[in-house]
Amino acid sequence: MIDPQSHLPTHEVTNQPPGPPERHLWHDDPVLRSYADADAAPYAEMLSQPDWTEIARQAQHPGPELRLFDAGGRRLDEVRFAPAYHRLLQAGLAAGYAGGPWTGGSHLSHAAMVYLHSQVEPGTCCPMTMTYAAIPVLANTPLAAEWVPKLSAREHDPAIAPIGGKRAATLGMAMTEKQGGSDVRTNTTRAERDGAVYRLTGHKWFCSAPMSDGFLTLAQAPGGLSCFLVPRWLETGRNGIHLLRLKDKLGNRANASAEIEYHGAQAHLIGEEGEGVQRIIEMVHHTRLDTALAPAGLMRAALTHLHHWVSHRRVFQRSLIDQPLMRSLLADLVLDWEGATALGLRVARAFDGDRSEDRAFARIGVALAKYINNKLCPRVVVEAMEGLGGMGYVEDTPLPMLYREAPLNGIWEGSGNVICLDILRTLARDGLAAATLGEELEAARGADRAYDAALADHRARWPVLPEEAEARWYAERLALLLTASVLLRHAPGAVADGFCATRLAGMRGHVAGSVGGLDMDALIARLGR
């Protein structure tokens, strides 16, 4: 590769950082290495290769294309993707992103892959995450023998063909409707029995990854709201799924999301009629793990670019990274990112546990991690963008893409209010979840006075569960306490002490970087070279 020219006819280009930072997604990330298995290292090293940056760009621009009809006016109902999109899915699925935890791998390694893939091209996480989360819903059903081996296969097969003709398959989701959103019990899509199958008629406001081989969906059967698997393609041809339009989304450009209608679409009942919500909760539980880790990956990507910029930029005769105010900001943002990563991967490890206590902690822990990590992510990305100045606002850098992605995971699979209400319900109804959470908090008591005081204050403020109006405050404090507990037991002292002082003891202002007394050298070193 020939270096670009710095000597231009009107001026010489100086004080500009070299090209995009070299990525070493495993070796340069001590936080990931501290909490994840080395099983994720090969995937990290593959995604670190420079050509994946260009592949990611090609997947996003111009993005998916909706093809409703062919030249003769016959319905197609297809979405066409760039080859780069399929390369990214092939990379993730071949590494075990979707099938790994169900074929001898671990949820911890899966979570690390989500964190890593989100740093390179977040949009393509969606179909792989949906496939990962759908597998346990179909397990132990009559559909498992045909579908689960294809969904867990370590390859990507984008062919338009019924499931019997595929080497591998992906699964999407079509739950929400115009009138209900998160309130899926108001769904109006109808399901009528037709022999051994059902026929669905109705609309879905959001259908994720509409070129998937099937969709988990909800519809009103005679026995109540029920869960169905709707194949995309049938042995006899196309199923009765009509695409209406692709959503013109803020971000997530590489991935398609669609509005659809069912016109007598053939569907298979999962479980019994009336069990729709219970059945779909298993999928939501696993997608929440991914929506807890993806924001940590986005934060890591944003801070990597900010760190590269300030390390090579000079301002007022000094390197920008040596400026005290910039160091204070970087150190503060590191605490958000490291706390999010540590908490998310701690929860992922609980998903791998085989005890009832592990499963109970995973239920409450993943909701807390999803809530707090997604509230922190936009702030971190915005501060990184601002740190680059005007360069952070143009598409020559990845910051605009990261900015557009930052709100997504907080909206997907339950917005902040929904998650807070779920946290209250879980703690009210699941005594084991409440007990295991209490044990996690107690495990760090005595390690830091600020933590001990904050835990005592939390319990004094809420000796019982709060009223709904205080659910956000309660969830935030509980999530921060849980993060601090993980850091106190596993992170270096500069990280744990700094987190407790600033996040729990209130030794900070309201905006990022309004802190003092942090070990800035130690915190900034967590960003790697």
N, C-alpha and C positions, 0 to 999 in steps of 0.2 A: 504494500500500500504506500502511495506517495503522500508525504505530509502536505497539508494545505499551506498556501502561501501567506506569510505574515507581512511581507513588504508589498504594500499596495500603492498605486500611483499617488494617492492623496495623503496617506498616513501609514504608519506601521502599527500593526495590531500588537498591543502589549497588555499585560495585566488581565489576560483571559485564561481561565483554567484550560488545561488540555482537554481532549475529547472526553466522552462519557467515562465515568470511573470504571476501572476494571472490576468485574464482579467475581468474588470468591465466596459464594453464598454459604459455604460451610466453614471454611478455614478462617474467614474474617468475621465470624459471628460467634463470639464466645457465649452469648446468651443461649442461642440455639444448641450449641454443643453441650451446654450445662444441663439442659432439660430433656433433649431428644436422644433417641437411639442413633447409633452410627449407621443404621439401616438407611437413613435418609441421605447420607453423604453422597452416594453415587448420583442420586437425582439432583442434588444441589450442584455438584460439579458439572453435570451435563448442562443444566440451565445457566451456568456461569459462562458458557462459551459465548463469544461476542455475536455469533450469527443469530442467537435467539432474540436479541434486541430487534433485529430487522424482521425476523419472522413474526414477532409480536406486532410490530407496526403494520405489516402487511395484513394481519388478521383483523385489525381495527379499521383500516382504510382500504376500500370504501365501506367495508362492513357487509353484512348479509343482505341479500336481494330477495324480495318476495316475488314468486312466480305463480300467480293465481291461475292463469290459463295458458294453453299452448297457442300456436299461431292460428289454429282452426277454431278457437273458442271453447275447447274442451277443458274441463277443470283439471288443474295440476295440484294446487294447494301444496306447493313446495317452497322451501327456502334454500337458496344457493349460497354457499360460503366460499371464501377464498381458500386455495390449497393450504395456506399457512394455518388457517383455523384447524384443518384436519391434522396437520403436523403436530400442533400443540396437543390436541386430544390424543393422538397416537402416543406422544411422549408420556403424557400423564397416565393413561390407561395401561400402557405397557409396563410402567414402573409400579403399578399396583395402587394408584390413587383411589380407584373405586373398589376394586375387588380384593386388594391386599388383606384388609382386616378380616375378611370372611374366608380366606384361603390360606391361613397359617401366619399371616402378618399381624401387625398391631395397629390399633387405633392411634397410638402415639406416633408411629411413623406416618400414618395417613395425615394426622394433624400437622406434622412437620412439612409434608408435601403441600398441603393447603397454604401454609405460611410461605413456602418457597415459590410456589406457582403464582401466588398473588403478587409477588414482587416483579414478575416478568410480564404476565398477561392475565389480569384478574378475570376478564370476561369468560374465558374458557374454563374457569373453575365450575361454573354453574352446571353444565350437563354432567360433569364428572361427580360433583357433589350430590346431585339428585340421584344418580345411579347408585352411588355408595349408600345413600340413606334409604333407598327403596328396597334393597336386598333383604333386610330383616323383616320388612312388611310381608314379603312374598314367601319367605321361608316357612316351612311347615304348613303350606297351603297346597292344594292340588296343582297350582300353577308353577310351583317351585321347580319341578323336574325339567320343565321346558325352558323356563325363563332364567333361573338363578345361574346356571352354568354360563349362559351367554352374557349376563350382566356382570359377572365376576371375572370374565375372561380378560387376559392381559393383552388385549389388542383393540384396535378401533376399526369397525367395519361400517362405513357410511352408506353402503348399498341400500337402495330402495327395494326392500324385499320383506316378506313376512318372516316372523321370528324363526321358523323352521329352516329358512334359507340363509341365515346369518351365521357368521363365525363368532360375532360378538354383538352386544346390543347396549343401548343406553335407555334410560327411563327419565321422563320429565314429570311435571306436576301441573295440574289444572284444577285449582281449588276455588279461588275467589270469584265472586260475581259482582256486578255493578252495584247492586243494592246493599251488599253486606260487607265486603272486604273481609276483615278478620272474623267477623261474626258469621262463620260458615253455616250455622244452624238455620240461617235465613235463605239458604240456597234454594233456587226454584227449579233447577234442572231435574227432569223427571226420568225415572228408570222403570221400564216395563219389562216383565219377563217374556222371553221368546224362546221357549224350549229350555235348553241347557244354559242359555246366555240371557243377557238383558239388552234392551235397546234404549239409548239415552237421547233425550231431546232437550236442548237448552243452550245457554251461552256460558262462556267463562271469560272473565275480564282480563285475567292474566294466565297465560299458558307459557311456562318456562321451557325453553329449548324445544320449539315445535317440530323439529325434525327428528326427535327421539323416536325410538321404536315402539314406545308405549307411554301411557300417562296414568299416574294415579289420580283419581278424581273423585269428587263427592256428588251424589245425586239422591233425590228423594225417591226411595222405593216404597212399596205398600207398607213395609214394616218400619219406615222411618229413614232418616239420613244414613246412607250407606256408602261404603268405599268400593271402588271399582278399578280394575285395570282395563284400560281402553287401548287395544293394539292400534298402531298407526297404519299398518298394512295387513290385509287379510289374504288368505290363499286365493280368494276369488277376486282380489283387486284392492282398491283403496277403500278404507273405512269411511263412514259418514262424518268426517271431521272437515269442516270448512274453515280455512283461515280467512279472517276479515281484513286484518291489517297488522303490520309490525308496529310495536310501540316505538315512538320516537323518543328514546330515553336520554336522560342527561349524560349517562356514562354507560359502562358495560357494553361498549360499541361492538366488540367482536361477536357477542352472543345475541341471538334473536329472542325476543319475547313477543307474544302474539295475543290478539283477541281471537277467539274461536267460537264456532257454534257446532253443536252436535245435531246432526240430522239423522236420527235413528242409528246412531253409531253403536256398533256391537261392543259389548263390555262384559267382563267377567267379575262376578261378585267376590269380594275378599271378605272372608268371615261370614257373619250373618247379617241379615237386614237389620238396620238400626244401630249397628256398631261402627258407623263411619268415623266418628270422632276418636273413639278408642283406637281404631286401627291406624289412623293417620298420625296419631301422637308419636308412634314409634319412629316414623320418618322425620317428623319435626324435631324430635329429640336429637337425631343424628345430624340433621342440617344445622342445628344450633351450634354444634361443635365447630363446624366449618365457619359459621358466621362469627364465632368468637376468635378464631385464629386468623382469618383473612384480614381483619383490621390491623392486627399486629404486624402482618406482612407488609401492608400498605405503609404503616408507620416506619418500618425498617427501611423500605425503599426510599421514602421521602428523606429520612435522616441520612441515608447513604449519599444521596445527591447533595444535600446541604453540607455535609461534612467535606465532601470533595470540593465543593465550591469555596468554602471558607478556608480550606487548607491551601488553596492556590491563588487566592485573591488578596491583593494588598490595598489597604485603605488608611489614609493618614500616616503614610510611611511605615506601616506595620502590617504584618499578615493579619488577615481578618480573624483567623482562629486564635490569635494571641490577644485580641481585644477583650477586655474583661466582660463587657456586656454581652458579647456574642458567646463567650464561654459559659456565662451564667445561663443563657437561653439554651444552648446545646445540652448542658448538664441537666437542666430541668426536663427537657423533652426526652432525654434518655430514660429518665425515671418512668415516664408514661409508657414508652415502648417496652422497656424491660419488664415492668410490672404486668403489662398486657400479655407479653409472651410467656412469662413464667406462670401466670394464672391459667392461661389457655392450655398450656402443655401439662400442667398439674392435673387439670380436669380430664384431659385426654388420657392420661395414665389411669385415671379411675375407670374410664370406659373399658380398659383392658382387664380390670379386676374381676375375679370370679366369685367374690363374696357378695352377699346381699348389701353389706355396708358400702362396698365400692359402688354398686349400682345406685344406691340411695344418694351417695354424695355426688355422683355424676349428674343426677337429675337436678339437684339444686345448684350445684357448682356451675354447670354449663349455662344456666339462665343468668346467674350473676356475672359470669365472664362475658357473655354476649352483651349484656346491658352496659357494663362499665367500659369495655373495650371499644364499643361503637360510639359511645359518647366522647371518648378521648381522641379517636382517630381523626375526625375533621379538624380539630384544633391543632394537632401535630402537623398535619399536612399543610394547613394554611400558614403556620409559622415557618415551615421549611420553604414554602413558596415565597413568602415575604423576605426570607433570608437571602434568596437569590436576587431580590429586587425585580426589575422589569424582566429579566431573563426567566424568572420563574413563572411568568404569566404567558409565555409564548410556547407554541407546540414544539419548538426545537428541543425542549427539555421534557422529561416525563411528568413534571409536576402538574400540568393541567389534567392529564389523564388520571393521576392519582387523586387529584382534587375532586374530579367527577365521580370517582369510585368511592370516595370516603364515606358518603352517607348511605350507600346502598345496603350494606349488611345490617345496619340498624333498622332499616325499613323491612327488609326481606324476612319472612317467617316470624312476624310478630314485632311491631314497633315497640318503642320504649315503654309506653303505658301498658301494652299487652304483656310484655315480659314482667313488669313490676307486679301486675295482678297475678300472673302465674307464680311468681316467687311467693307471694302471700298465700295463695291456695296450696302450694306444695308444702310450705311450712305448717299450715293449719291442718292438713289432711295426712301428711306423711311423717309420722313420728320418727322413723329411722333417718329420714333425710335431715330433719332438724337436729337429731342427735349427732349424726356424723359431721354436720357443719359445725356444731358446737365443739366437737373434739378437734377439728382442724383449727379453730380459733384458739382453743386452750393450749394446743401444742406449742404455740409461740409465746405464751405468757411467761413473763420473767426475763425475756431476752432484750426488752427495750422498754424504758419507762414511758415513753410517749405512746407506745402501743398499748401497754397495760392501762394507762389512763383513758385512752380512747375506747378501749373495749369496755371498761367499767362505765364510762359515760353513755355508750350505746345501750348497754343493758339497763341503765338507770332511766334513760329517756324512753325506752320501749321495753318495759318489763313483760308486756304481751305484744302481740302483733299490732301494728298501727292501724288507724283508720285509713281508708282508701286514699284520702287526699294527701297523706304523708308518705305514700308508697314509694315515690321517687327518692325522697330524702333517705328513707329507710334503706332502700336497695343500694343506693350509692354508698352509704356508710358501711353497709355490710360487705359490699364488694371490695371496697378499699381495705377494710380490715382483713378480709380473706387474702387479698393480694399481699398485704404486708406480712401476714403469717407465712405465706410461701417464701417471700423474700428473706425474712428473718431466719428461716431454716436452711435456705439453700444459696442465697446470693452473697457476694462480698459485703463487708460491713459498710463501705461507702454507699452502696446501693440501698441496703435495707435501712440504715440509719437515716439517709437522706429522704427516703420515701416516707418513713414514719414522721420525721420532723415536718415535712412540707405538706403531706397529704392528710395526716391524722392530727398533728398538733397545731396546724394552722399557721405555721411560720412561713407565710407567703402571702402575696397579693392574689388578685383574681385572674391575672393574665399570665401566660407562660413567660418564664424568665424573671418574674418578680419574686426572687428568692435570694437568700443569703446563707452563708455558712456551709455550702456543699463542698465536698471534695471534688472539685471540677476536673482535675487531672484524671482521677480514677474513673469518674463517670464517662468522660469523653473517650477514654481508652476502651470502653465497652463497645464503641462503634467500630473497632478494628482499625486497620491501617487506612 
